[in-house]
Amino acid sequence: MPAVSLVTYALHDGVALVTLDNPPANAYSHDMHRELDEAILKARFDESVHVIVLTGAGEKFFCAGADIAMLEQVTPEWKYNFCLHANETINRLEQTPKLVVAALNGHTVGGGLEVALAADLRWAKDGGGKLGVPEVALGVLPGTGGTARLSRMLGRSRAIDLMTSGRTLDFGEAQQLGLVNDILPADGFLDAVLERARQYCPPHKASKAVGLIKRSVVSGLEMSFESHLALERELQQQLFKSADATEGFKAFNEKRTPEFEGR
């Protein structure tokens, strides 16, 4: 493992802020993915964490994807295992039953976009940069979830167009396509992201319900419709037994704002 941390982790009132920190472009290596994997697990097991915010260090890059200089020096077999572990790490982020927000503070390209696609929401900095998957220019494909997630998100034709052209989009264009959920002002961007993320934490939101909504959607989309309905019923039954559901029904009938606890 590297002597200098490539991923930083900080807590902000129920929000775990995970920052990719490898200047100048926050390009990722196997070491960074190992640290990211550990940060995801740390947030997953911490009951005080209700939302995960993933961002990049600095002002110019969220993440520029894999370290190309490193990839040029290793064997095809090593590259395969590198991509396999990257897939496992990103899948763990996607499958964690807590809301994940990608705060796109700068350029989000290649593998950086592939990481961001595993988040539930993508909030971008106004005028902050470009977004795209230009791997075709290297003679390869977006191989850490790009072809799978983009095709599911955009549909076949739009995904193929974006990947085979290799073109990049500004965040406004990306929002029109549905790749970015919202664009926030550049001034005070990260503070605004954290403040907004806290609105998904108790007492404002029933974070267990938020997490299980995510689980139903992420897991259910890969099932048949009937199996998805069955999963939905089982998750709903878990929520019926929760303290937050008790509080939610009670507050509704008492005509007051609920005070959720996340359990």
Buried (B, 14 or more C-beta within 10 A) or exposed (E): EEEEBBBBBEEBEBBBBBBBBBEEBBBBBBBBBBBBBBBBEBBBEEEEBBBBBBBBBBEBBBBBBBBEEBBEEEEEEEBEEBBEBBBEBBBBBBBBBBBBBBBBBBBBBBBBBBBBBBBBBBBBBEEBBBBBBBBBEEEEEBBBBBBBBBBBEBEEEBBBEBBEEBBBBBBEBBBEBEBBBEBBEEEEBBEBBBBBBBEBBBBBBBBBBBBBBBBBEBBBEEEEEEEBEEBBEEBEEEBEEBEBBEBBEEBEEEEEEBEBBBE
